[in-house]
Structure formats: C-alpha cells, structure tokens
C-alpha cells in the first residue's frame, strides 16, 4: 500500500488495495492508521459497487444514522449527493460543517464515492481543526476554554430551514425536512479530544452550532463568528479535486468540510455512507 501525503494541512492518496474485494485485517489496520494521521484519504481508480461501499464502511465502524435525507432505493445506509445539470438550488453542504454534529453520538467519519464527476469544479474543501487549535492565538483560546456548544439541526433541516419545504421544490436530492429538526439538539465541548488519538481539536462551527451554553445569544454569535474566521483560514484548508471512481473518507472528529460549485451545466452524482461512532 502506497500512501502519498497531499502536502497540505491534511489529506493523503492511497493506492494498492483493491476496494472492490474484501480486505484483510492488516490492510484495514494500515488504512485506519493513515486515516487517523491524515484525516482525509482518497482512493483513486476504484470501480466500487454499492455493496463494495457498504463493506468498506463497516471496516471502520457501524453505519451511522443519516437523518433528514432519504437513502437510495434498495439501500438503508447509502444516500445520493446529486445535482442535475440545470439545477438552480444552492449547492448542497456548501457551508463549513462536520456531519450530524447535532446527534448525541455524532459519526466518526464519512465515505463519499464519485460516480459522475464533472470535468471541472465540485471540489471538496477540508479544514484541519487540530492545526487550527494548535496555532490559535491565546486570546481566542482563553475565550473558548471550557465552553460547551449547542448543536442543532433546526437551521438547515426544519421545514422552514435552509433545506426546508421551499428548497425542496428546486432540488434533486431527496432531503426530507421535518419538525423533528427542532428537537435534534445536543451539546458538545467546543474543544474536544479525539477519542482514538487523544489529540485536541475544535469540534464544529457556526451553522450547526447555534450558541454556547450559559452565554447570551449576542455574545455566543460574536464568539462563534470570531472562531469561524480563524478555524477556516487558508493555512488550515486542503482542497480536494475529484475524479470518477474515487472514494474519499474523512474523519469528522478532525476536520470541517464543505462542498463547492463551479460545474454548471454538468451532472454530479456521489454515493455516501456514514461511519458511526464505536
């Protein structure tokens, strides 16, 4: 197995293993080690089926719960991240976030497989939150120490939210906004230790985070905005370019991510699974 680091703040390319076939325990362990070290791994030239994608996901944990988005027909754990060539809705997931952080036990990771990849645009950006914390000015870190963030699904997934009933009229993805989003709320420390490596990092950002516990709303928003400006700086960001038949897996405990556009007039289709927390 060859692992080539991106040269950026995170990310590495892995070649050698054939992900269309079962992997032995040693290869799985080596991939996990690389994943924990680089936070984002890409596997080019893997003509994976949905069965292959599910099998690979289960090497690294149970399936996570994907709320508010319907799975593809015939599957319980694969969702389609798709956009039609003439679609006018905003790009899905174009704001920085870590997946489903409003859950009590948020997912460890995400796997995304490129099926129909446009010839340009559609990059995925990743922001290393360990580096963001390690290089953070003391003045900002003091403000964050001991703070507990309130994560909520209401802004994106409530019926009146970003991906709510109005958005559904012009979007090809099967997003199921629901008033359940008003109850999907959980609190997590803003500075958290990675459960496998013990390395501290920032967990989450404004968007899913609606405030800090025991802080006034205006103060919370001001601190979240200050944090956001820091944690998404260019020096912490790796910009991943996709190719067809490429699998990317990332560690939601270590990075933020966001989608980008720039492929107007082209179809884009990805299949996604979620690696649940152990």
ABEGO torsion letter per residue (X at the ends): XBBBBAGBABEBBBBGBBAABBBBAAAAAAAAAAAAAAGBBBBBGBBBBAAAAAAAAAAAEBBBBBBGBBBBBGBAABBBBBBBAABABBBBGABBBBBGAABABBBABBBBBBABBBABEGBBBBBBAAAAAAABBAAAAAAABGBBBBBBAAAAABAABAABAAAAAABABBBBBBAAAAABBBBBBABBBBAAAGBBBBBEBBGABAEBBGBBAAAAAAAAAAAAAAAABAAABBBBBBBBGBBBBBBAAABBBBBBBGABGBBBBBBBBBBBBX
